[in-house]
Amino acid sequence: MRRGTLTATGLAVSLAVSLTAGCTHHRRDDDRAPQHTPAPTAPPAPAPSVTAAGSPLAVKIDNVPAARPQTGLDAADVVYAEQVEGGLSRLMAVYATRLPQTVGPVRSARESDLELLRQFHRPTLAFSGAQHKLLPLIDRSPLRAESPDRAPTAYYRGTAKAAPHNLYLHPARLLPSAPGKAALTTGFGYGPAPSGGTPTAARTIRYPAARFTFTWAAGRHRWLVAMDGTPTVTTDGARVAPATVVVQYVQIRTSRYHDVLGNHTPYTETVGSGKAQVLRDGRSFDASWSRPAATDGTTFTAADGGRMNFADGQVWVVFAAAS
């Protein structure tokens, strides 16, 4: 359905052309992930549906050094960290209890994101594009895919960073309001910590070309995030500090998709079971995780067989390769 005047339509197409140019002129990105953005023929995105209003927003966020500091990362309820091509990392931020004014930089999706998002009811996925052969799979997935070609008015190019690390999202143009905590069907349990645990001052998780360090700040009762040795802050100066950090050991295999250099994209398997470490309250707890099916959330069990509760607040889940 076409809405608005010819002038308004022209503006939308002009914006889409600008966004597309930002991707196609930089096909060899820092993480060597090929981008695909169809020709800007789509009209402006329709108003968010009732279903989308009751579902969370998931945003793929760039995480190479050139993309930092990020915007809106501290407002996410859950942040997932995954390995991508070249041993680098990328983030998936999930928003349900509040929507920041801006989120970014926004980057491309991966095949394993689709499995991870099956735990939610038709989530909205904001991403910059995807490998050409992956797009049909995204279209068939039970989610609301909103890239710049589908919702050009929701995105803009910033001026502080060079493309492709300067694509930003206005979440309010995709969702009318935050859906609330009930939309977080992650399977996580919250409450008091179990007994035991090991006092932990800091924990570092390494990928082949990236690393995450979480340092306990007793005065804030939070874990301060550092990435690649640099403290993680947002563009407004806020230090990113989750209440709970999960190191989830998973199988990471090569997918059927690859970048322009022939490097296969890692596939992070989030369905199954395995070991985990949960950091909360300045302590580290050995745990196990289980997710029998893609439509299930992930449950965590403490060493004594009871439920491994998380602390109230933001949760970071870092997917690490199982040995």
C-alpha positions as CSV (number, residue, x, y, z in Angstrom):
1,M,0.0,0.0,0.0
2,R,1.5,3.4,-1.0
3,R,1.1,6.3,1.4
4,G,2.1,9.9,1.3
5,T,2.8,12.3,-1.5
6,L,5.2,11.9,-4.4
7,T,7.7,14.1,-2.6
8,A,7.6,11.9,0.5
9,T,8.2,8.8,-1.6
10,G,11.1,10.4,-3.3
11,L,12.7,11.2,0.1
12,A,12.3,7.6,1.2
13,V,13.9,6.3,-1.9
14,S,16.7,8.9,-1.6
15,L,17.4,7.7,1.9
16,A,17.4,4.1,0.9
17,V,19.9,4.9,-1.9
18,S,22.2,6.5,0.6
19,L,22.0,3.5,3.0
20,T,22.7,1.1,0.1
21,A,25.6,3.1,-1.0
22,G,27.1,2.8,2.4
23,C,27.1,-1.0,2.1
24,T,28.0,-1.6,-1.5
25,H,31.0,0.7,-1.4
26,H,32.5,-1.3,1.4
27,R,32.0,-4.9,0.5
28,R,35.3,-5.9,2.1
29,D,34.4,-5.0,5.7
30,D,36.7,-5.3,8.8
31,D,35.2,-8.7,9.6
32,R,35.2,-9.8,5.9
33,A,31.5,-10.5,6.0
34,P,29.8,-10.0,2.6
35,Q,26.9,-7.6,2.5
36,H,23.8,-7.7,0.3
37,T,21.2,-5.0,0.2
38,P,18.6,-5.2,-2.6
39,A,17.9,-2.3,-4.9
40,P,16.0,0.5,-3.0
41,T,12.6,-0.2,-4.5
42,A,10.7,-0.9,-1.3
43,P,8.3,1.7,0.1
44,P,8.7,3.0,3.7
45,A,8.1,0.4,6.4
46,P,4.4,0.0,7.5
47,A,3.4,0.8,11.0
48,P,4.5,-1.9,13.5
49,S,1.9,-4.7,13.9
50,V,0.3,-5.8,17.2
51,T,2.3,-9.0,17.1
52,A,5.6,-7.0,16.8
53,A,4.5,-4.8,19.8
54,G,4.4,-8.0,22.0
55,S,7.8,-9.3,20.8
56,P,11.3,-8.2,21.6
57,L,13.7,-6.2,19.3
58,A,17.0,-7.9,18.4
59,V,19.7,-5.8,16.8
60,K,22.9,-7.1,15.3
61,I,25.7,-4.7,16.5
62,D,29.1,-4.2,15.0
63,N,32.0,-5.0,17.4
64,V,35.2,-4.4,15.6
65,P,37.4,-1.6,17.1
66,A,36.4,0.9,14.4
67,A,32.7,0.5,15.4
68,R,33.3,1.5,19.1
69,P,32.0,3.1,21.1
70,Q,28.5,1.7,20.4
71,T,25.2,3.4,21.1
72,G,22.4,2.0,23.2
73,L,24.2,-1.2,24.2
74,D,23.7,-0.4,27.9
75,A,19.9,-0.4,27.5
76,A,19.7,-4.0,26.3
77,D,18.2,-6.7,28.5
78,V,20.4,-9.4,27.0
79,V,23.6,-9.2,25.0
80,Y,24.8,-12.2,23.1
81,A,28.4,-12.3,21.9
82,E,29.3,-14.7,19.0
83,Q,32.3,-15.5,16.9
84,V,32.3,-14.5,13.2
85,E,34.7,-14.7,10.3
86,G,38.4,-14.1,11.0
87,G,37.9,-15.0,14.7
88,L,36.3,-11.6,15.4
89,S,33.2,-11.0,17.4
90,R,29.7,-9.6,16.8
91,L,26.9,-8.8,19.3
92,M,23.2,-9.4,19.3
93,A,21.4,-7.0,21.7
94,V,17.8,-7.9,22.7
95,Y,15.5,-5.1,24.0
96,A,12.2,-5.7,25.8
97,T,12.0,-3.5,28.9
98,R,13.1,-0.3,27.3
99,L,14.0,1.0,23.9
100,P,16.9,3.5,23.6
101,Q,16.6,6.4,21.2
102,T,19.3,5.0,19.0
103,V,21.2,1.7,18.6
104,G,24.2,0.9,16.6
105,P,26.3,0.6,14.6
106,V,24.0,-2.0,13.0
107,R,25.6,-4.8,11.0
108,S,24.8,-8.0,9.1
109,A,23.0,-11.2,10.2
110,R,24.4,-14.7,10.4
111,E,22.7,-18.1,9.9
112,S,23.1,-19.1,13.6
113,D,21.2,-15.9,14.6
114,L,18.0,-17.5,13.2
115,E,18.3,-20.5,15.6
116,L,19.1,-18.3,18.5
117,L,16.0,-16.1,17.9
118,R,13.5,-19.0,17.7
119,Q,13.2,-18.8,21.5
120,F,11.2,-15.6,21.0
121,H,7.7,-15.1,19.6
122,R,8.2,-13.5,16.2
123,P,10.9,-11.1,17.2
124,T,11.9,-8.1,15.2
125,L,15.4,-8.5,13.8
126,A,17.2,-5.3,12.8
127,F,20.3,-5.9,10.6
128,S,22.2,-4.2,7.8
129,G,22.0,-7.0,5.3
130,A,23.2,-10.6,4.9
131,Q,25.1,-12.9,2.6
132,H,23.0,-13.2,-0.6
133,K,22.2,-16.9,-0.3
134,L,21.1,-16.4,3.4
135,L,18.4,-13.9,2.6
136,P,15.8,-16.5,1.5
137,L,16.4,-18.4,4.8
138,I,15.8,-15.1,6.8
139,D,12.6,-14.5,4.8
140,R,11.3,-17.9,5.8
141,S,12.1,-17.6,9.4
142,P,9.4,-16.8,12.0
143,L,10.6,-13.3,12.7
144,R,10.1,-9.8,11.4
145,A,13.2,-9.0,9.4
146,E,13.8,-5.2,9.2
147,S,16.9,-4.2,7.2
148,P,17.4,-0.7,5.7
149,D,15.8,-1.7,2.3
150,R,12.6,-2.7,4.1
151,A,12.5,0.1,6.7
152,P,14.6,3.0,5.3
153,T,13.1,5.6,7.6
154,A,14.2,3.6,10.7
155,Y,17.9,3.9,9.8
156,Y,20.4,6.6,9.2
157,R,24.1,7.0,8.5
158,G,26.1,8.8,11.2
159,T,29.1,11.1,10.5
160,A,31.4,10.2,13.4
161,K,32.6,6.9,11.9
162,A,33.4,5.7,8.4
163,A,31.1,3.3,6.6
164,P,30.2,0.5,7.1
165,H,30.6,1.2,10.8
166,N,28.1,4.1,10.9
167,L,24.6,2.6,10.3
168,Y,22.2,3.4,13.2
169,L,18.7,2.5,14.1
170,H,15.8,4.4,15.7
171,P,14.0,1.5,17.5
172,A,10.8,3.5,17.9
173,R,10.3,3.4,14.2
174,L,10.1,-0.4,14.3
175,L,8.3,-0.9,17.6
176,P,5.7,1.5,19.1
177,S,6.9,0.7,22.6
178,A,8.9,-1.7,24.7
179,P,7.0,-5.0,24.9
180,G,7.9,-5.7,28.5
181,K,9.8,-8.4,30.4
182,A,7.3,-11.1,29.5
183,A,8.7,-10.9,25.9
184,L,12.0,-12.3,27.2
185,T,11.3,-16.0,26.8
186,T,14.9,-16.8,27.3
187,G,14.4,-19.5,29.9
188,F,16.6,-17.6,32.3
189,G,15.7,-17.7,36.0
190,Y,16.3,-14.8,38.4
191,G,16.7,-14.8,42.1
192,P,19.2,-15.5,44.9
193,A,22.5,-17.0,44.1
194,P,23.2,-20.6,45.0
195,S,25.6,-21.5,47.8
196,G,29.2,-21.9,47.0
197,G,30.9,-20.4,44.0
198,T,34.5,-19.2,43.6
199,P,35.4,-15.5,44.4
200,T,36.3,-14.0,41.1
201,A,37.9,-10.6,40.4
202,A,37.9,-10.9,36.6
203,R,37.3,-13.3,33.8
204,T,38.6,-13.2,30.2
205,I,37.1,-15.1,27.3
206,R,39.2,-15.2,24.1
207,Y,38.3,-15.7,20.5
208,P,41.0,-16.1,17.8
209,A,41.0,-12.3,17.1
210,A,39.0,-10.8,20.0
211,R,38.6,-11.0,23.7
212,F,36.1,-10.0,26.4
213,T,37.1,-9.2,30.0
214,F,34.6,-8.8,32.8
215,T,35.9,-7.2,36.0
216,W,33.9,-7.2,39.3
217,A,33.1,-3.7,40.6
218,A,31.9,-4.3,44.2
219,G,30.8,-0.7,44.6
220,R,28.5,-0.9,41.6
221,H,27.7,-4.6,42.1
222,R,28.2,-5.1,38.4
223,W,30.8,-6.6,36.0
224,L,32.6,-3.9,34.0
225,V,33.1,-4.9,30.4
226,A,36.3,-4.5,28.4
227,M,36.8,-5.6,24.9
228,D,40.2,-6.2,23.3
229,G,41.7,-4.6,26.4
230,T,39.7,-1.4,26.2
231,P,36.9,-0.4,28.7
232,T,33.5,-0.7,27.0
233,V,31.6,2.6,27.2
234,T,28.7,3.9,25.1
235,T,28.8,7.0,23.0
236,D,27.2,8.9,25.9
237,G,30.0,7.8,28.2
238,A,28.1,5.1,30.2
239,R,30.2,2.1,31.2
240,V,28.6,-1.1,30.1
241,A,28.2,-3.2,33.3
242,P,25.9,-6.3,33.3
243,A,24.8,-7.9,36.6
244,T,25.3,-11.4,35.2
245,V,27.8,-12.8,32.7
246,V,27.4,-16.3,31.3
247,V,30.2,-18.1,29.5
248,Q,28.2,-20.8,27.6
249,Y,30.3,-23.5,26.0
250,V,28.8,-24.6,22.7
251,Q,29.8,-26.3,19.5
252,I,31.1,-23.9,16.8
253,R,31.2,-25.4,13.3
254,T,31.6,-24.1,9.8
255,S,28.4,-23.1,8.1
256,R,27.5,-23.6,4.4
257,Y,28.0,-19.8,3.9
258,H,31.2,-18.0,3.3
259,D,32.6,-14.5,2.7
260,V,34.1,-13.1,-0.5
261,L,37.5,-14.5,0.4
262,G,36.1,-18.0,0.7
263,N,36.2,-18.1,4.6
264,H,33.3,-20.1,5.9
265,T,31.1,-18.4,8.5
266,P,31.2,-20.0,12.0
267,Y,27.9,-21.5,13.0
268,T,27.2,-21.3,16.8
269,E,25.0,-24.2,17.9
270,T,22.7,-22.9,20.7
271,V,20.4,-25.9,20.8
272,G,21.6,-28.9,22.8
273,S,23.4,-29.0,26.2
274,G,26.8,-28.4,27.7
275,K,28.8,-26.7,30.4
276,A,28.7,-23.1,31.5
277,Q,30.2,-20.6,34.0
278,V,27.9,-18.0,35.5
279,L,29.4,-14.8,37.0
280,R,27.3,-12.9,39.5
281,D,27.9,-11.2,42.8
282,G,31.6,-11.3,42.5
283,R,31.7,-15.1,42.2
284,S,31.9,-17.7,39.5
285,F,29.6,-20.7,39.5
286,D,30.0,-23.9,37.5
287,A,26.7,-24.7,35.7
288,S,25.2,-26.7,32.9
289,W,22.9,-25.5,30.2
290,S,20.1,-27.1,28.2
291,R,18.0,-26.1,25.3
292,P,16.2,-29.2,23.8
293,A,14.6,-27.4,20.9
294,A,15.0,-24.1,19.0
295,T,11.6,-23.0,20.3
296,D,12.7,-23.5,23.9
297,G,14.6,-21.1,26.1
298,T,17.9,-22.0,27.7
299,T,17.8,-23.3,31.3
300,F,20.9,-23.2,33.5
301,T,21.4,-25.7,36.4
302,A,23.8,-25.2,39.3
303,A,26.4,-27.7,40.4
304,D,24.0,-28.9,43.2
305,G,21.3,-29.7,40.7
306,G,19.2,-26.6,41.6
307,R,18.3,-23.8,39.2
308,M,21.1,-21.4,38.5
309,N,19.6,-18.0,39.2
310,F,20.8,-14.8,37.5
311,A,21.0,-11.5,39.3
312,D,18.5,-8.8,38.3
313,G,19.8,-6.6,35.5
314,Q,21.5,-6.9,32.2
315,V,22.8,-10.4,31.2
316,W,25.7,-11.0,28.8
317,V,26.0,-14.4,27.2
318,V,29.4,-15.1,25.6
319,F,29.4,-18.2,23.4
320,A,32.7,-20.0,23.7
321,A,33.9,-23.1,21.9
322,A,33.5,-26.3,23.8
323,S,36.7,-28.3,24.2
